[in-house]
Amino acid sequence: MSENTIPLEQAQQWRSNWKASGKEWIQAQTDGLQGFLVPGSDLSQVTGENGVDCRIYLGLTEPGTGGVAKVMLVAVGSDGKDLIDAENGYYIYDNSSSIPPNGDSSSPLN
């Protein structure tokens, strides 16, 4: 199995949490969500799955405002469909962390 992958069931739960609580979660953030840090290994692996694009999904580790926001990356085939099939080497990647606190204070984007 590749690095930083999550099972489909976990991704589905995080998506469900986001759909139910994402707006509420964002409004409750006192530091303000600015972006995400995504490890280069995740990017390399998802692009190495022979997809033509990459789709990024938002998720929350817990429902409500207490969870951690996550981004999940999946390869997308030439037919526009997500390539999610762990048995055939198509994974869901996540080892993301939010900005803040994992940002670059000297970045011109801050």
Long-range contacts (C-beta under 8 A, 24 or more apart in sequence): 1-86, 1-91, 2-45, 2-89, 2-91, 2-93, 3-41, 3-42, 3-45, 3-95, 4-39, 4-41, 4-42, 4-45, 4-93, 4-94, 4-95, 5-86, 5-91, 5-92, 5-93, 5-94, 6-72, 6-92, 6-93, 6-94, 7-86, 7-92, 8-84, 8-86, 8-92, 11-57, 11-59, 11-72, 11-92, 11-94, 13-59, 14-59, 14-60, 14-61, 14-70, 14-72, 15-57, 15-58, 15-59, 15-72, 17-59, 17-60, 17-61, 17-62, 17-63, 17-67, 18-57, 18-58, 18-59, 18-60, 18-69, 20-63, 21-60, 21-63, 21-64, 21-65, 21-67, 22-58, 22-60, 24-64, 24-65, 25-60, 25-64, 25-65, 25-67, 25-69, 28-65, 31-100, 31-101, 32-100, 33-69, 33-98, 33-99, 34-98, 34-99, 34-100, 34-103, 34-110, 35-98, 35-99, 35-103, 35-109, 36-69, 36-71, 36-96, 36-97, 36-98, 36-99, 37-96, 37-97, 37-98, 37-99, 37-102, 37-103, 38-71, 38-73, 38-95, 38-96, 39-95, 39-96, 41-95, 42-73, 42-93, 42-94, 42-95, 42-96, 43-73, 45-91, 45-93, 46-73, 46-74, 46-75, 46-91, 46-93, 47-75, 49-75, 49-83, 49-89, 49-90, 49-91, 50-75, 51-75, 51-76, 51-77, 51-83, 52-76, 52-77, 52-78, 55-82, 59-94, 68-98, 69-98, 70-94, 70-96, 71-96, 72-96
